[in-house]
Amino acid sequence: MADLRDSVFLRACRREATPYPPVWFMRQAGRALPEYRRVRQGNTMLEACRQPELIMEITLQPVRRYGVDAAILFSDIVVPLQAVGVDVEITPGIGPVIAEPFRRAADLDRLPALSPSDVPYVSEAVRALTVELGPVPLIGFAGAPFTLASYLIEGGPSRTHEHTKALMYGDPATWHALLGRLAVIAAGYLQVQIDAGVSAVQVFDSWAGALSAADYLQSVEPHSAALLASVSGVPKIHFGVGTGELLTLMGQAGADVVGVDWRVPLDEAARRVGPGRAVQGNLDPALCFAPWPVLADRVRDTVRRGRGAEGHIFNLGHGVLPETDPDVLRRIVELVHSETAPH
Amino acid sequence: MADLRDSVFLRACRREATPYPPVWFMRQAGRALPEYRRVRQGNTMLEACRQPELIMEITLQPVRRYGVDAAILFSDIVVPLQAVGVDVEITPGIGPVIAEPFRRAADLDRLPALSPSDVPYVSEAVRALTVELGPVPLIGFAGAPFTLASYLIEGGPSRTHEHTKALMYGDPATWHALLGRLAVIAAGYLQVQIDAGVSAVQVFDSWAGALSAADYLQSVEPHSAALLASVSGVPKIHFGVGTGELLTLMGQAGADVVGVDWRVPLDEAARRVGPGRAVQGNLDPALCFAPWPVLADRVRDTVRRGRGAEGHIFNLGHGVLPETDPDVLRRIVELVHSETAPH
């Protein structure tokens, strides 16, 4: 356990000095890997998320292949929703599809709290993974209340979030009750993972960037803060896309690390996030399709900009794109590990 | 003609004092209107864009219905691409679909310059509309080189722009040649509209917000600036979505007015855009689904924040959403017109 606690990843989360930035990739366990596509055959996404053996195998694949400094549990932010009884499926090429979208106060009854016995496969997989991973930290995760609410209310992915915002503006009582319940479910899901042994957690508020700072502060941040406050004992990472205007507020929401997409340079992002927090990011996933010399320059630039932060975990600015060549990700890890701090 | 030149819209473009901010809505001519859905029946989008009678009727519908301070020509940013021979259709529910995506230098041969005789229906419709509209200004428009390139390279709408960025990073010579040609085509399309009598033009760089400021500056801004520089004699508006990090650069690209989405408050946006420019925006289109008192507060707040700018044209932060109640848009116009500057 001494090894694990002193891992480069957890040191960076604690803003301690590291010889190089630790690296992992959002969606590193996923479609870019042929071995992933192979083991997923014959199972829907959510079926795969309920099988401890598959969860383990898929979680371990990118650790073997890329040599990343942290594993992330193979799961999905809608897993706890399905576990409490929401009728949801993940449709290939689309994303989560909710059979009966949430629109009214009465829909709250469909969101009871999550009990550990609702997700036994998660506890089992995490326990076995921590043994298997040894000194490599395992990251658990959950969806943030706003992003979960958007899926529930829209019935699936949305570019405009129009029904979500209509409820947010039109019925604040139901809105806050809904986000409160989602925070409780997400907190329960994180607690299951922490109790089973994950070393850190990430809260995905992928769609928060659709909001102005004023709306985020009033209607969303309190629930993300409550979720983050419910977690103790492990470092917490807080991530969203297109959050340039929200980074200061996200820095204040209670996480140890704030994830940043590629639109804001990492040194500027660290300034916005403020002191006492590390940053995670922020290479544009599309850069993985660039020629290696161009990509390598950007990787080095990201590492350089990250040196000004109190702590830096190297990552992409959003998830690995499905068409990405796995060998490119492996080379990125190698390059970041070779970029030791100048003396 | 004196009336037209002194219209509230053109005065605001010139940063002259106006009794209230002029209002128009991006996509005001479109699916939210039952009379639009009626006249579009039996025609594809691009067929409709080639019929002067239909262009006229659809352009006029929102002026009649909403009492907006400007009309915008009914067209599409891919109309000039189709007119020079690109095989493109607009598929309902998807958007532009390009039969053979552009990926190589050889594809440049498929992009000859636009001649006015390629789009006779546009000249004819604009000429007739300027008569019909009398004192109401008509806005012409074109797509910016980056946004057009993304459609051509991806083959359709994309959330990740991965092929586009791969070409941008991987083959700068082809990239710049492609954006250069697209700027020439877009400039030609704007010139046709200006020669036929439009009073202002808007350049839509809808997807520029997918880029970091450094990439925008190096790979995109020169071509947008060239396009804007090619236009003279009428005010120019420059718009993109999610451009919080780019507003200063967009302000320097040569437009008279910079359009802003709802993520940045309008007073802060005006600060970023800098002196010597007006701003346009920036009500979240999803707010049209909020109860009227909530929406009215936000409209007033937008007007208030716009007073600090050198000029303010009231608009949404992106296009009218298809499910929007037209009566809500009518009430917004009425409210903005009643918000006269305090004495």
HADDOCK unambig.tbl for C-alpha pairs under 7 A between the chains (distance, minus, plus):
assign (segid A and resid 162 and name CA) (segid B and resid 286 and name CA) 4.94 0.50 0.50
assign (segid A and resid 165 and name CA) (segid B and resid 286 and name CA) 6.34 0.50 0.50
assign (segid A and resid 166 and name CA) (segid B and resid 286 and name CA) 6.86 0.50 0.50
assign (segid A and resid 166 and name CA) (segid B and resid 287 and name CA) 6.94 0.50 0.50
assign (segid A and resid 166 and name CA) (segid B and resid 289 and name CA) 5.24 0.50 0.50
assign (segid A and resid 166 and name CA) (segid B and resid 290 and name CA) 5.14 0.50 0.50
assign (segid A and resid 169 and name CA) (segid B and resid 290 and name CA) 5.47 0.50 0.50
assign (segid A and resid 169 and name CA) (segid B and resid 294 and name CA) 6.90 0.50 0.50
assign (segid A and resid 170 and name CA) (segid B and resid 290 and name CA) 5.20 0.50 0.50
assign (segid A and resid 170 and name CA) (segid B and resid 291 and name CA) 5.60 0.50 0.50
assign (segid A and resid 211 and name CA) (segid B and resid 263 and name CA) 6.25 0.50 0.50
assign (segid A and resid 212 and name CA) (segid B and resid 262 and name CA) 6.49 0.50 0.50
assign (segid A and resid 212 and name CA) (segid B and resid 263 and name CA) 4.36 0.50 0.50
assign (segid A and resid 212 and name CA) (segid B and resid 264 and name CA) 6.53 0.50 0.50
assign (segid A and resid 262 and name CA) (segid B and resid 212 and name CA) 6.48 0.50 0.50
assign (segid A and resid 263 and name CA) (segid B and resid 211 and name CA) 6.24 0.50 0.50
assign (segid A and resid 263 and name CA) (segid B and resid 212 and name CA) 4.37 0.50 0.50
assign (segid A and resid 264 and name CA) (segid B and resid 212 and name CA) 6.53 0.50 0.50
assign (segid A and resid 286 and name CA) (segid B and resid 162 and name CA) 4.94 0.50 0.50
assign (segid A and resid 286 and name CA) (segid B and resid 165 and name CA) 6.35 0.50 0.50
assign (segid A and resid 286 and name CA) (segid B and resid 166 and name CA) 6.85 0.50 0.50
assign (segid A and resid 287 and name CA) (segid B and resid 166 and name CA) 6.92 0.50 0.50
assign (segid A and resid 289 and name CA) (segid B and resid 166 and name CA) 5.25 0.50 0.50
assign (segid A and resid 290 and name CA) (segid B and resid 166 and name CA) 5.14 0.50 0.50
assign (segid A and resid 290 and name CA) (segid B and resid 169 and name CA) 5.50 0.50 0.50
assign (segid A and resid 290 and name CA) (segid B and resid 170 and name CA) 5.21 0.50 0.50
assign (segid A and resid 291 and name CA) (segid B and resid 170 and name CA) 5.60 0.50 0.50
assign (segid A and resid 294 and name CA) (segid B and resid 169 and name CA) 6.89 0.50 0.50
